[in-house]
Amino acid sequence: MRMPIEQRFGKRVRDLRMAQNISQEELAFRCHLSKNYVSDVERGTRNITLKVIEKFADGLQISLTELFRF
């Protein structure tokens, strides 16, 4: 059975953040979100909106396509 999309997306965000060597706090600042929200997303406990997905792509300075390359 495949991992739920929320967990796959969260892992992708975490992997990309770690590759850029930035903290959750820095990513939260870049995305105009709270650190707790970023943490929840990375753990796969949030079902986020398309607007928030776009904020993550912008905050990580990558395309939406790249964000979804699991």
Secondary structure as GFF3:
##gff-version 3
##sequence-region A 1 70
A	DSSP	alpha_helix	5	19	.	.	.	ID=ss1
A	DSSP	alpha_helix	24	31	.	.	.	ID=ss2
A	DSSP	alpha_helix	35	43	.	.	.	ID=ss3
A	DSSP	alpha_helix	50	60	.	.	.	ID=ss4
A	DSSP	alpha_helix	64	67	.	.	.	ID=ss5
###
